[in-house]
Amino acid sequence: MDRNNDIKIISSILFERFQKIALNAQETASIIGKSEDYLKKDREQATGIAYIRLSGKNRSKPLYSITSIAKALIENEKKVS
């Protein structure tokens, strides 16, 4: 399958479920099956899913766009033979 199409499909499913284009850490963690601490560690190490902070300050809560979540899921997909 085409990766871009897969990203569009997953993004569409996420939007239908949450009715918003950016999710908080708790919502994101539930989607990827990891903890919020896991996401925090990724942010601190500048790895993992891309995120934004609306105020631009480190104290503001991180938000993850549904497209970034979908892209991370597809790019980290492992193929089995």
TAQUIHU-V900494 format. One record per backbone hydrogen bond with DSSP energy under -1.0 kcal/mol. NH is the residue of the N-H (numbers start at 0). CO is the residue of the C=O. Records with the same first field share a line. If there is no record, write none. Layout:
NH->CO / CO
This chain:
5->1
6->2
7->3
8->4
9->5
10->6
11->7
12->8
13->9
14->10
15->11
16->12
17->13
18->14
22->63
27->23
28->24
29->25
30->26
31->27
32->28
33->28
38->34
39->35
40->36
41->37
42->38
43->39
44->40
45->42
46->41
51->62
59->56
62->51
63->22
65->20
68->64
69->65
70->66
71->67
72->68
73->69
74->70
75->71
76->73
